[in-house]
């Protein structure tokens, strides 16, 4: 049995920007540079998959390597 693809969570660019805490222009730039896929519906409306937006986030390594900091 083939693995199931995760369900797409398509939202508007404005909703995606609010979700990520960035501006709509940043979402448009990510679509333009190819790091985020835009899905067109009709001549003007563009949707973004929140799963793909989540995948763009990368954790920043810390000096304590996951342990609590010493006081």
N, CA, C and O atoms as CSV, one atom per row, in Angstrom:
chain,resi,resn,atom,element,x,y,z
A,1,UNK,N,N,0.834,-1.171,0.000
A,1,UNK,CA,C,0.000,0.000,0.000
A,1,UNK,C,C,0.895,1.257,0.000
A,1,UNK,O,O,1.769,1.373,0.860
A,2,UNK,N,N,0.702,2.190,-0.932
A,2,UNK,CA,C,1.548,3.388,-0.992
A,2,UNK,C,C,1.285,4.312,0.200
A,2,UNK,O,O,0.183,4.346,0.749
A,3,UNK,N,N,2.324,5.059,0.587
A,3,UNK,CA,C,2.191,6.011,1.690
A,3,UNK,C,C,1.269,7.151,1.275
A,3,UNK,O,O,1.302,7.611,0.134
A,4,UNK,N,N,0.452,7.596,2.216
A,4,UNK,CA,C,-0.464,8.706,1.935
A,4,UNK,C,C,0.259,10.036,2.019
A,4,UNK,O,O,1.097,10.247,2.896
A,5,UNK,N,N,-0.069,10.917,1.113
A,5,UNK,CA,C,0.461,12.272,1.146
A,5,UNK,C,C,-0.273,13.048,2.243
A,5,UNK,O,O,-1.475,12.854,2.425
A,6,UNK,N,N,0.428,13.927,2.981
A,6,UNK,CA,C,-0.273,14.736,3.975
A,6,UNK,C,C,-1.270,15.671,3.293
A,6,UNK,O,O,-1.035,16.141,2.181
A,7,UNK,N,N,-2.353,15.925,3.954
A,7,UNK,CA,C,-3.384,16.797,3.412
A,7,UNK,C,C,-2.850,18.221,3.318
A,7,UNK,O,O,-2.236,18.728,4.258
A,8,UNK,N,N,-3.084,18.846,2.200
A,8,UNK,CA,C,-2.665,20.235,2.023
A,8,UNK,C,C,-3.545,21.134,2.874
A,8,UNK,O,O,-4.753,20.925,2.984
A,9,UNK,N,N,-2.921,22.134,3.470
A,9,UNK,CA,C,-3.641,23.146,4.233
A,9,UNK,C,C,-3.491,24.460,3.473
A,9,UNK,O,O,-2.643,25.285,3.812
A,10,UNK,N,N,-4.317,24.650,2.446
A,10,UNK,CA,C,-4.195,25.820,1.587
A,10,UNK,C,C,-4.899,27.023,2.204
A,10,UNK,O,O,-6.045,26.941,2.648
A,11,UNK,N,N,-4.176,28.146,2.219
A,11,UNK,CA,C,-4.711,29.407,2.731
A,11,UNK,C,C,-4.272,30.530,1.797
A,11,UNK,O,O,-3.400,30.337,0.951
A,12,UNK,N,N,-4.877,31.695,1.954
A,12,UNK,CA,C,-4.493,32.848,1.141
A,12,UNK,C,C,-3.123,33.349,1.573
A,12,UNK,O,O,-2.623,32.987,2.638
A,13,UNK,N,N,-2.528,34.181,0.739
A,13,UNK,CA,C,-1.221,34.749,1.066
A,13,UNK,C,C,-1.284,35.579,2.348
A,13,UNK,O,O,-0.355,35.551,3.154
A,14,UNK,N,N,-2.376,36.316,2.535
A,14,UNK,CA,C,-2.522,37.143,3.734
A,14,UNK,C,C,-2.593,36.283,4.990
A,14,UNK,O,O,-1.989,36.624,6.007
A,15,UNK,N,N,-3.320,35.183,4.931
A,15,UNK,CA,C,-3.422,34.282,6.073
A,15,UNK,C,C,-2.082,33.614,6.350
A,15,UNK,O,O,-1.699,33.447,7.508
A,16,UNK,N,N,-1.365,33.229,5.295
A,16,UNK,CA,C,-0.048,32.617,5.454
A,16,UNK,C,C,0.929,33.600,6.098
A,16,UNK,O,O,1.728,33.218,6.953
A,17,UNK,N,N,0.862,34.861,5.687
A,17,UNK,CA,C,1.739,35.881,6.253
A,17,UNK,C,C,1.441,36.080,7.741
A,17,UNK,O,O,2.361,36.181,8.553
A,18,UNK,N,N,0.172,36.135,8.091
A,18,UNK,CA,C,-0.213,36.289,9.490
A,18,UNK,C,C,0.242,35.075,10.306
A,18,UNK,O,O,0.740,35.224,11.422
A,19,UNK,N,N,0.071,33.894,9.752
A,19,UNK,CA,C,0.467,32.646,10.414
A,19,UNK,C,C,1.959,32.631,10.717
A,19,UNK,O,O,2.376,32.201,11.793
A,20,UNK,N,N,2.769,33.105,9.756
A,20,UNK,CA,C,4.224,33.080,9.902
A,20,UNK,C,C,4.778,34.321,10.598
A,20,UNK,O,O,5.957,34.367,10.949
A,21,UNK,N,N,3.927,35.322,10.796
A,21,UNK,CA,C,4.393,36.548,11.438
A,21,UNK,C,C,5.266,37.402,10.538
A,21,UNK,O,O,6.176,38.088,11.003
A,22,UNK,N,N,4.979,37.353,9.237
A,22,UNK,CA,C,5.732,38.143,8.260
A,22,UNK,C,C,4.731,38.919,7.404
A,22,UNK,O,O,3.520,38.781,7.574
A,23,UNK,N,N,5.238,39.724,6.496
A,23,UNK,CA,C,4.376,40.481,5.606
A,23,UNK,C,C,4.005,39.674,4.355
A,23,UNK,O,O,4.654,38.685,4.017
A,24,UNK,N,N,2.961,40.118,3.691
A,24,UNK,CA,C,2.524,39.458,2.455
A,24,UNK,C,C,3.621,39.535,1.402
A,24,UNK,O,O,3.781,38.613,0.602
A,25,UNK,N,N,4.376,40.625,1.396
A,25,UNK,CA,C,5.469,40.759,0.420
A,25,UNK,C,C,6.514,39.666,0.617
A,25,UNK,O,O,7.098,39.185,-0.354
A,26,UNK,N,N,6.754,39.270,1.864
A,26,UNK,CA,C,7.712,38.193,2.128
A,26,UNK,C,C,7.198,36.879,1.561
A,26,UNK,O,O,7.968,36.116,0.978
A,27,UNK,N,N,5.910,36.604,1.722
A,27,UNK,CA,C,5.310,35.391,1.156
A,27,UNK,C,C,5.439,35.418,-0.357
A,27,UNK,O,O,5.779,34.404,-0.969
A,28,UNK,N,N,5.171,36.572,-0.972
A,28,UNK,CA,C,5.291,36.703,-2.432
A,28,UNK,C,C,6.733,36.499,-2.895
A,28,UNK,O,O,6.974,35.883,-3.933
A,29,UNK,N,N,7.694,37.020,-2.116
A,29,UNK,CA,C,9.110,36.820,-2.469
A,29,UNK,C,C,9.484,35.348,-2.404
A,29,UNK,O,O,10.221,34.862,-3.262
A,30,UNK,N,N,8.993,34.636,-1.408
A,30,UNK,CA,C,9.291,33.203,-1.277
A,30,UNK,C,C,8.678,32.416,-2.434
A,30,UNK,O,O,9.282,31.457,-2.914
A,31,UNK,N,N,7.505,32.801,-2.880
A,31,UNK,CA,C,6.905,32.155,-4.054
A,31,UNK,C,C,7.746,32.464,-5.292
A,31,UNK,O,O,8.002,31.582,-6.112
A,32,UNK,N,N,8.172,33.718,-5.421
A,32,UNK,CA,C,8.963,34.141,-6.576
A,32,UNK,C,C,10.323,33.451,-6.641
A,32,UNK,O,O,10.786,33.096,-7.725
A,33,UNK,N,N,10.974,33.256,-5.471
A,33,UNK,CA,C,12.300,32.624,-5.494
A,33,UNK,C,C,12.223,31.096,-5.505
A,33,UNK,O,O,13.254,30.426,-5.579
A,34,UNK,N,N,11.016,30.542,-5.432
A,34,UNK,CA,C,10.840,29.105,-5.554
A,34,UNK,C,C,10.921,28.324,-4.250
A,34,UNK,O,O,10.780,27.101,-4.263
A,35,UNK,N,N,11.144,28.999,-3.127
A,35,UNK,CA,C,11.221,28.281,-1.852
A,35,UNK,C,C,9.839,27.940,-1.299
A,35,UNK,O,O,9.727,27.141,-0.370
A,36,UNK,N,N,8.790,28.533,-1.857
A,36,UNK,CA,C,7.413,28.265,-1.459
A,36,UNK,C,C,6.573,28.156,-2.727
A,36,UNK,O,O,6.729,28.958,-3.647
A,37,UNK,N,N,5.686,27.170,-2.778
A,37,UNK,CA,C,4.856,26.977,-3.964
A,37,UNK,C,C,3.551,27.735,-3.805
A,37,UNK,O,O,2.884,27.637,-2.775
A,38,UNK,N,N,3.192,28.488,-4.827
A,38,UNK,CA,C,1.897,29.160,-4.861
A,38,UNK,C,C,0.955,28.372,-5.754
A,38,UNK,O,O,1.358,27.872,-6.804
A,39,UNK,N,N,-0.283,28.262,-5.342
A,39,UNK,CA,C,-1.305,27.547,-6.109
A,39,UNK,C,C,-2.352,28.553,-6.560
A,39,UNK,O,O,-3.028,29.176,-5.742
A,40,UNK,N,N,-2.476,28.703,-7.880
A,40,UNK,CA,C,-3.395,29.689,-8.420
A,40,UNK,C,C,-4.806,29.117,-8.515
A,40,UNK,O,O,-5.013,27.983,-8.947
A,41,UNK,N,N,-5.768,29.936,-8.098
A,41,UNK,CA,C,-7.180,29.603,-8.262
A,41,UNK,C,C,-7.822,30.790,-8.966
A,41,UNK,O,O,-8.032,31.846,-8.370
A,42,UNK,N,N,-8.122,30.602,-10.221
A,42,UNK,CA,C,-8.668,31.703,-11.000
A,42,UNK,C,C,-7.558,32.645,-11.441
A,42,UNK,O,O,-6.377,32.332,-11.291
A,43,UNK,N,N,-7.933,33.793,-11.981
A,43,UNK,CA,C,-6.920,34.700,-12.528
A,43,UNK,C,C,-6.118,35.473,-11.478
A,43,UNK,O,O,-5.032,35.962,-11.790
A,44,UNK,N,N,-6.619,35.598,-10.242
A,44,UNK,CA,C,-5.936,36.456,-9.278
A,44,UNK,C,C,-5.588,35.805,-7.952
A,44,UNK,O,O,-4.561,36.141,-7.362
A,45,UNK,N,N,-6.394,34.900,-7.473
A,45,UNK,CA,C,-6.222,34.347,-6.135
A,45,UNK,C,C,-5.108,33.304,-6.094
A,45,UNK,O,O,-5.101,32.360,-6.884
A,46,UNK,N,N,-4.171,33.482,-5.172
A,46,UNK,CA,C,-3.049,32.551,-5.003
A,46,UNK,C,C,-3.093,32.002,-3.585
A,46,UNK,O,O,-3.193,32.752,-2.615
A,47,UNK,N,N,-3.015,30.680,-3.483
A,47,UNK,CA,C,-3.058,29.986,-2.200
A,47,UNK,C,C,-1.672,29.449,-1.867
A,47,UNK,O,O,-0.857,29.220,-2.761
A,48,UNK,N,N,-1.407,29.248,-0.572
A,48,UNK,CA,C,-0.142,28.728,-0.084
A,48,UNK,C,C,-0.447,27.578,0.866
A,48,UNK,O,O,-1.422,27.629,1.615
A,49,UNK,N,N,0.395,26.531,0.837
A,49,UNK,CA,C,0.226,25.379,1.722
A,49,UNK,C,C,0.973,25.645,3.031
A,49,UNK,O,O,2.187,25.847,3.030
A,50,UNK,N,N,0.231,25.644,4.155
A,50,UNK,CA,C,0.860,25.896,5.454
A,50,UNK,C,C,1.859,24.808,5.827
A,50,UNK,O,O,2.814,25.079,6.555
A,51,UNK,N,N,1.660,23.586,5.346
A,51,UNK,CA,C,2.632,22.519,5.616
A,51,UNK,C,C,3.986,22.870,5.011
A,51,UNK,O,O,5.026,22.645,5.629
A,52,UNK,N,N,3.968,23.421,3.802
A,52,UNK,CA,C,5.212,23.806,3.148
A,52,UNK,C,C,5.837,25.005,3.860
A,52,UNK,O,O,7.061,25.095,3.967
A,53,UNK,N,N,5.016,25.912,4.340
A,53,UNK,CA,C,5.518,27.056,5.092
A,53,UNK,C,C,6.182,26.589,6.387
A,53,UNK,O,O,7.241,27.097,6.758
A,54,UNK,N,N,5.571,25.633,7.071
A,54,UNK,CA,C,6.175,25.058,8.278
A,54,UNK,C,C,7.516,24.403,7.973
A,54,UNK,O,O,8.445,24.479,8.777
A,55,UNK,N,N,7.618,23.763,6.817
A,55,UNK,CA,C,8.848,23.074,6.443
A,55,UNK,C,C,10.002,24.053,6.176
A,55,UNK,O,O,11.167,23.663,6.252
A,56,UNK,N,N,9.693,25.303,5.869
A,56,UNK,CA,C,10.749,26.299,5.641
A,56,UNK,C,C,11.448,26.697,6.935
A,56,UNK,O,O,12.588,27.161,6.907
A,57,UNK,N,N,10.782,26.523,8.056
A,57,UNK,CA,C,11.361,26.913,9.340
A,57,UNK,C,C,12.454,25.938,9.736
A,57,UNK,O,O,12.271,24.722,9.670
A,58,UNK,N,N,13.593,26.482,10.148
A,58,UNK,CA,C,14.698,25.635,10.595
A,58,UNK,C,C,15.116,26.072,11.990
A,58,UNK,O,O,15.219,27.268,12.263
A,59,UNK,N,N,15.360,25.104,12.879
A,59,UNK,CA,C,15.778,25.470,14.237
A,59,UNK,C,C,17.182,26.064,14.248
A,59,UNK,O,O,18.034,25.709,13.433
A,60,UNK,N,N,17.396,26.959,15.173
A,60,UNK,CA,C,18.708,27.580,15.334
A,60,UNK,C,C,19.446,26.840,16.441
A,60,UNK,O,O,18.937,26.744,17.558
A,61,UNK,N,N,20.650,26.310,16.151
A,61,UNK,CA,C,21.384,25.600,17.199
A,61,UNK,C,C,21.802,26.564,18.311
A,61,UNK,O,O,22.085,27.736,18.065
A,62,UNK,N,N,21.833,26.042,19.534
A,62,UNK,CA,C,22.239,26.854,20.675
A,62,UNK,C,C,23.519,26.298,21.283
A,62,UNK,O,O,23.899,25.158,21.017
A,63,UNK,N,N,24.173,27.104,22.092
A,63,UNK,CA,C,25.428,26.694,22.715
A,63,UNK,C,C,25.210,25.625,23.776
A,63,UNK,O,O,26.118,24.839,24.046
A,64,UNK,N,N,24.036,25.576,24.378
A,64,UNK,CA,C,23.816,24.626,25.465
A,64,UNK,C,C,23.389,23.246,24.952
A,64,UNK,O,O,23.196,22.337,25.759
A,65,UNK,N,N,23.237,23.066,23.643
A,65,UNK,CA,C,22.902,21.777,23.046
A,65,UNK,C,C,21.665,21.117,23.653
A,65,UNK,O,O,21.645,19.904,23.866
A,66,UNK,N,N,20.642,21.911,23.928
A,66,UNK,CA,C,19.395,21.361,24.414
A,66,UNK,C,C,19.286,21.246,25.918
A,66,UNK,O,O,18.202,20.960,26.427
A,67,UNK,N,N,20.387,21.461,26.660
A,67,UNK,CA,C,20.328,21.412,28.122
A,67,UNK,C,C,19.993,22.785,28.656
A,67,UNK,O,O,20.257,23.790,27.995
A,68,UNK,N,N,19.423,22.844,29.825
A,68,UNK,CA,C,19.095,24.146,30.410
A,68,UNK,C,C,20.379,24.885,30.763
A,68,UNK,O,O,21.394,24.284,31.116
A,69,UNK,N,N,20.302,26.192,30.659
A,69,UNK,CA,C,21.488,27.031,30.915
A,69,UNK,C,C,21.826,27.039,32.407
A,69,UNK,O,O,20.942,26.988,33.262
A,70,UNK,N,N,23.118,27.105,32.694
A,70,UNK,CA,C,23.566,27.174,34.095
A,70,UNK,C,C,23.314,28.564,34.635
A,70,UNK,O,O,23.361,29.555,33.908
A,71,UNK,N,N,23.047,28.612,35.914
A,71,UNK,CA,C,22.795,29.926,36.544
A,71,UNK,C,C,23.984,30.385,37.306
A,71,UNK,O,O,23.959,31.463,37.899
